Amino acid sequence: MLSKTILCFFVVAAIASAQPFGAGIKLGVPATDAFKVLPVPTFAVFTGDSPRYTIGPYVELRLPARMAVEVDALYRTYNFSNAGVGTSASSWEFPVLVKHRFPVPVVKPFFDAGVSFSRLSDINLASLNHRSNYGVVVGGGVEFNLFLVKVSPEIRYTGWAFRNFDGLVQTNRNQLAVLFGFGF
């Protein structure tokens, strides 16, 4: 049963790789903190952290001249705690990128740039200024085939327009992430 499933996966991957559309999943880790908590001298310690992962699907429309348009849907979570009472938030980011691959055999370097839109949900902090945000995205990496799967590690910078939090918790408007794409 497992061998038939694997065989079907590789047949579908071979067919999909010849199409002008691509799809897959992005996994990543932030290289910078999403926010910082300012130290305040009180009896109740306020903390905040972000689990060290980003995950989500992507789709790509391959165009002539080694160009492509990529759209991602990336998910992250955040945790906050004050005097032992915790709350969490989640964030969806939607980067829309124009990608250019350079004509190098085997390992293909690429550059991408575009805009990103984000939305915070499930959050009730007093210092929340904006649930929605937008920003500029610039990145680069390499793409190579591992059997029939396209692997694309990249480094991506996002410069956000607003601070979602501004007070005890402050959002870092300049964020850097390392992402790995696995697709067809």
C-alpha positions in Angstrom: 0.0 0.0 0.0 2.8 2.4 1.0 4.8 1.7 -2.2 1.7 2.4 -4.4 1.2 5.7 -2.6 4.8 6.7 -3.1 4.7 5.7 -6.8 1.5 7.8 -7.3 3.2 10.7 -5.5 6.2 10.6 -7.9 4.0 10.2 -11.0 1.9 13.2 -10.0 5.1 15.2 -9.2 6.5 14.4 -12.7 3.3 15.5 -14.4 3.0 18.7 -12.2 6.6 19.8 -12.8 5.9 20.2 -16.5 3.0 22.5 -15.9 3.0 26.4 -15.8 1.7 26.1 -12.2 3.5 25.1 -9.1 2.4 24.5 -5.5 3.9 23.3 -2.3 4.6 24.1 1.3 6.9 26.6 2.9 8.5 25.9 6.3 10.6 28.5 8.0 12.2 30.0 11.1 12.4 33.7 11.9 16.0 35.1 12.0 14.7 38.2 14.0 12.2 38.5 16.8 8.7 39.5 15.8 8.4 41.8 18.8 10.0 42.9 22.0 8.6 43.3 25.5 9.8 46.4 27.3 11.0 45.8 30.9 8.6 47.4 33.4 9.4 47.3 37.1 6.3 45.6 38.5 5.5 42.6 40.7 3.9 40.7 37.8 6.4 39.9 35.0 5.0 40.2 31.5 6.6 38.0 28.9 6.1 37.3 25.2 7.5 34.8 22.8 7.0 33.5 19.3 7.4 29.8 18.6 10.2 29.4 16.2 8.4 28.3 13.1 6.4 29.6 10.1 4.3 27.2 7.9 2.0 27.5 5.0 1.1 26.7 1.4 2.3 28.5 -1.7 1.2 28.6 -5.3 3.3 29.8 -8.3 2.4 30.8 -11.8 5.5 30.2 -14.0 5.9 32.8 -16.8 8.2 33.1 -19.8 11.8 34.5 -19.4 12.3 32.6 -16.1 9.8 34.8 -14.3 7.1 33.7 -11.9 4.4 35.1 -9.6 4.2 33.5 -6.2 1.5 33.8 -3.5 2.1 32.4 0.0 -0.2 31.9 3.0 2.2 31.8 6.0 1.0 31.1 9.6 2.7 32.0 12.9 1.6 32.0 16.6 2.6 34.3 19.5 2.4 33.6 23.3 2.0 36.2 26.0 2.0 35.7 29.8 1.4 38.1 32.7 1.6 36.9 36.3 1.2 33.3 35.2 -1.9 34.0 33.1 -1.3 33.4 29.4 -2.9 34.4 26.1 -1.9 33.7 22.5 -2.4 35.2 19.1 -2.0 33.9 15.6 -0.9 35.7 12.4 -1.5 35.0 8.7 0.9 36.7 6.2 0.1 36.8 2.5 3.2 37.7 0.5 2.6 38.3 -3.3 6.0 38.1 -5.0 7.5 38.4 -8.5 10.3 35.9 -8.8 13.2 35.8 -11.3 15.3 32.7 -11.7 18.8 33.0 -13.2 19.9 30.6 -16.0 22.3 28.5 -14.1 22.2 24.7 -14.5 21.4 22.3 -11.6 21.1 24.9 -8.8 19.1 27.9 -9.9 19.5 31.1 -7.9 16.5 33.4 -7.7 15.5 36.8 -6.5 12.0 37.8 -5.4 10.3 41.0 -4.4 6.7 42.1 -3.7 4.3 43.1 -1.0 2.9 41.3 2.0 -0.4 41.6 3.9 -0.9 40.3 7.4 -3.7 39.8 9.9 -3.5 39.2 13.6 -6.4 37.3 15.2 -7.3 35.9 18.6 -5.6 38.7 20.5 -6.8 41.0 23.3 -3.8 43.0 24.4 -4.4 46.7 25.3 -1.3 47.7 23.3 -2.7 46.4 20.0 -2.8 49.3 17.4 -3.4 47.4 14.1 -4.8 44.0 13.4 -3.9 44.3 9.8 -0.6 45.4 8.3 1.2 45.5 4.9 4.8 45.8 3.9 7.5 45.3 1.3 9.2 41.9 0.8 12.6 41.2 -0.7 14.3 37.8 -0.8 16.6 35.5 -2.6 17.7 31.9 -2.6 18.4 28.9 -4.7 16.1 26.2 -6.2 17.1 22.7 -7.1 15.4 19.4 -7.8 15.6 16.6 -5.2 14.2 13.6 -7.1 10.9 15.1 -8.4 10.5 17.7 -5.6 11.6 21.3 -6.1 13.5 22.5 -3.0 14.0 26.2 -2.5 15.7 27.5 0.6 15.6 31.3 0.8 16.2 34.3 3.0 13.4 36.8 3.1 13.2 40.4 4.5 9.9 42.0 5.3 9.6 45.7 6.2 6.1 46.3 7.7 4.4 49.7 7.5 2.9 49.8 11.0 3.7 48.4 14.5 0.9 46.0 15.4 1.8 46.6 19.1 3.1 49.8 20.5 3.4 50.0 24.3 4.7 47.3 26.7 4.9 45.0 23.6 6.4 46.6 20.5 6.4 45.0 17.1 9.7 44.8 15.2 8.9 46.4 11.8 12.0 44.9 10.1 11.8 41.1 10.1 14.1 38.5 8.5 13.2 34.8 8.0 14.8 31.7 6.6 12.2 29.7 4.5 12.4 26.3 2.8 9.9 25.6 0.0 9.0 22.0 -1.0 6.9 21.8 -4.1 6.2 20.6 -7.6 
